[in-house]
Amino acid sequence: MSTEKAQPRPRVDTRRLQDIALAYWQSAALMSAVDVGIFTAVAKGSRDLDALTETLDLSRTNVERLVTVLRAMDLLVDGEIGLENAPDVERFLVEGERDYAGPWIHFTRPRWQEWGRLTEHLRSREEDVIGKSLADMTVERAREYHEATYSIGLGAGRRFSRQADLNGRRQLLDLGGGSGAYSIVAAQKHPNLCAVVFDLPAVVEVTREFIAEAGVDDRVRAQAGDFTADPFPSADVVLMASNLPQYSREIIARVVAKAFDALEPGGEMHLIGEMLADDRTGPIGPALWGLAEALLHSTGIAHSESDCLGYFRAAGFVEVSANEFVRGTLTRVSGSKPS
């Protein structure tokens, strides 16, 4: 008979479940911090409660409440001379700086109420190929969305242009390119490259504004169309970025096949999107983007890396690979069309 004592089972409590249930409180705190400009105030020298109270025109009690939460979230930290912004906050949430992403922090706020109705959406049998957000797209909504995401898009575009070798390429086709950020950056970096941003009619009106503002309208143009259904112009590079979960497996497979047909021999395609690991247990970001499509009643889902590699191989691409683009969030799958 064994004399070993049974190990006590780990105690189970509700803390993890409570943290998840209250996670939206943290979202609200972050958005309000951006609203009142606390991170900008800290960057400009308001480094204690008294200074922030004067700068932000809030009661001292509410400043203390907000600062306490932001410190607990590691968004504000204690420095040698007082409060400091965490490194990512300093880079992306100080208004007036090049990489300011405050509008991006807010662009999901209108969906809060719909997330509260998630069960109702999940029980609905209503589905549409492109979902309500795209089917009902207006120029005003497109402008609001892409003004919020443009700065993030430029950063992603710079990352893409560092990762992908576009030297010698002549024509980029940017599927669902929105603001045109990827194409704008690529054209700025490669003077011999032209690009077509292929997006919905309401979107391309706004795309043209961003292209003109960037001063690349001599080589980057926007073409209206639905890339899930309409024929593609020819290109030697095709890019589809940050719209993967909006579509079903069947649609993505069809789009990749259409891209293969539109490419010149020796051309390449890059698909950048929120992808799950092959066992589909995460990361949480891609999983949530897939779930968000239930709010819009689209056929979109979260795709895995192996799903996307399969779309490429089925279309005829060779040298197919998956590469980390943004850790835990975005993956870049690429492949070449045989010469």
N, C-alpha and C positions, 0 to 999 in steps of 0.2 A: 504494500500500500504506500502510495506517495505521501511524503511528509511535507511537500511544498504547499505553502499557503496560496490560495487563489488570490490573484491580484485584484484590487478593488477597481470596479469599472469607473471610467471618468464620469464626473458629475455633469449632468446635462441641465442647463438652465435656459432662460429665454433671451439672454443678452444679444446673441447674434440675430435672432429674429426681430427683436426690438430695434436694433441698429438698422436693419434693412427696412422695417416699416416706417422709420422716421428719417430715412435718407433724404427725402424731399425737403426736410427742414434745412439741411446743409445747402441744397441747391438754392433755396430761398435766401439764405444768408449770403451766399456768394453773389447772387444777382443784386441784392440790395446794397452790398458793399460796392459793386460797380456803379449802381445808380447814384449813390451819395458821393462817390469819388474818393473813398477813403485811401485806396492804394496810391492814387495820384497825389493826394495830400501828404502821405508818408514819404513818397519819393521826393517831394519838394520841401521836406524839412519839418513837417508836423509829426513829431515822434513821441508824443505822450498824450494822455487824455485831455489835459487842459488845452494844448495846442490844437488837437483835433476837434474839440468842442467849439473852439472859436472859428476854425477854418470851415467846418462842415455845417455850421448853423443847426446843430442838433442839441438836444439836452445832454448834459454830461452823463446822466444815467443811461440813456440809449447809446451813447458812444461807448461807455464801459461795457454794456451788454454785447454790442457788436464786436468790439475788440476782443473780448473774452472768447467768443466763439471763433473768431478768425485765428486767434492764437492756438486754440484747441484743434483747429483744422490744419495747423501749420502753414497758413497763408501769410500770417504775420509772425515774425520771430523777434526775439530780444537781441538787439545788437549792442555794441559798446556805447553808443550814444543815444540809445532808446529803441523804439520800434523800427523794424526794417521789414521790407517786403521779402518774401521767399523768392529765390531766383526766378522761377517760372512766372510768378506774379509780377516781378520787376520788369521782365521782358515783355509780357503780353497784356498786362492790365493797367499800365500807366498811360493815361490819355495823352495824345500828342506824340508818342514815340512811334517809330516806323512799324513795329510789329503789333501795335495795339489791336486787341481782339475783343474788346468789350461788347461790340454789337453781336459777335458770334455767341457770347455767353447768353445773350437774351433771346436768340432766335427760336429756341424751343419753348419759351414761356407761354405762347398762345395755346400750346397743346396740354398744359397742365390739367385743364378741366376734362379733356378727352382721356387722359390717362386715368382719371378718377372713374371713368365709364368703361374701363378696359373689359370688364366681364361682359358688359352689354355688347361691345364690339366683337369679342371672341365668339359669342353666341349667334352673331349675325351670319347669314349665309350669303350676303351680298359680296360679290367680288368683281373687280374690274382689272383689266390687264395692266393699266398704268396707275390706278388708284386716284382718289379724289384730289390729292394735292396737285397732280399733273393735269388731270382732266379739267379742273376748274382754274387753271393757271391764268392769271391776268398779267398785264404789263406791270401794274402797280405791285402785285404780289411778287413778281419776279424781281423787280427792283429792290423791294424790301429784303427779300431773301438774300440776294447776291451782294447787296451792300453790307449785309451782316457777315457774309462768309468770304468776302473777297480777300481780306488780309490773310486768312488762314489758307485760302487757295494759292496765293502768291508764295507763301512759305512751302506749301506742298509742291508747287511748280518748280521752285528752285531745287528742292530735293530730287524731284524726278529728273531734272536736267543734269544733276550731278551723277545720278545712278545710271541713266540710259545714255548710251553713246549715239548722239544724233549727228555727229560729224559726217558730212557727205550726204545726209538726207536732204531731200528737196521739198517734200509735201507731207505735212502732218494732218491727219484727220482726227479731230477731237470730238468723240461721240458724247453727247449730253454735257458739253463743256461749260455750260452755264455762263459765268462771267468771262470765260476765256482765259482765266489766270494761267493755266498750264501753257496754253498756246502763246500767250503774251511773253511769258518768261523764256520759252524756247526760242521765239523769234528774236528777242533781245540778245540772247546768248549766241545764236547762230544766224549771222546776217544773210546767208543764202537759203534759209529755210522759210517756206510759206506754210500757212496753216488755214484750215477750214474748221470752224466751230459749228457743229451740226446739232441743233437743238430746236425745241418747240417754237412756233411763231412768236408767242408772247415773250419768250425768253430772249430770242436773238435781237429784239429791239433794244433790250438792255445791254446785251453783249456788245453791240456796236458802240455803245457809249463808253464802255470800259476800254475797248480796243482803241477808239479815237483818243481817249484821255492818255493812254500809254504811248501814243505816237507810233503805232505799228500798223495802222490801217492800210498802208501800202502793201503789206505782206500777210496780214491776218484778216480774214473775212468771216462773217457769220452767215450760215445757210439754214433756212427754216425747214424743218421736217421732223418726222417721227422715226427715230432710228430703229425702232422695233418693227417697222413696216415698210419704210421708204427705201429706195435704192441708194447706195453710197457712191460718192465721187471717188475716183481712184486716188491712191496715195502710196507712199513707200513706208509710212509709219502710221499705225492706228493706235489711238489712246482712248481708253474708257476709264474714267476715274470717279470714285466716290459716289456712285449711284447703283452699285451692285445689288444691295438688298431690296431695291424697289421692284425687282423682277423675279419671275419664276425660273426654275431650272431650264424649262423648255425655251423661254425667251432668251436667256443668256446664251444657251447653246446655239440658237438661231443667229443671234447677233454676231457671235464669234465666227460662225461659218460665213456670214455675209462679209465680215471684215476680211477673212481669208480670200474670198473671191475678189474683193475690191483691191487688195494689195498687189503691187507689182512683184514679180519674182525676186526673191531675196529681201523682200520687205519684212517688217516685224510688227507685232501687236503687243501692247502692254495693257493689262487689266489690273487696275489698282482699286482695291475695295476692302471692306470689312469682312474678313474670312475667319471661319471657325477652324480649329484644329481638326484633324481627320476623325478623331473620336467624338467630335461634336459636344464636348464638355465645356467649351469656352474658347477664347476669352469672353468675358461677360459683355464687352462692348459690341462686338459683332452680333452676339445673341440678342441683345436688346434692340439693335437696329432692325433685325428681322422681326421681332415682336412688334415694333412700332408700326410696321406695315398693316397690322390688324386695325389700327386706328383709322387708316386711310382706305381700308377695304380693297387693297390691291392683292395681286397674286404673289407678291414678293415674299421672300424668305431669307434666312441666313444661309449662305453657301459656305462650304468647307474648301480648304485648299485642294483636296483631292477632287472635289466637284469641278473646280475651275481648271485644274490640270487636265481633267477628262474632257472638258469642253474644247480645249485647245487641240488635244490629240485627235479627237473625233473629227475636227474640222480639217485636219491635215498638217497642222503646224509641227515643226521639228525643233530640236533644241529647247524644249519646253522646260521651264523652271519656275519655282516659287521663291521669292526673295522678300525678306522683311523690309517693310517701307516705314511704318511707324510702329514701334514695339507694342504688342498687345492690342493693336487697333487695325492697322492697314497692312496688307500684303500685296506685293506686285508679282503677278504671274505674266510671263512673257514667252513668246515663241516666234520662230521665223518661218516664212514661206519658202519652200525649196526653190533654188534658182533654176 
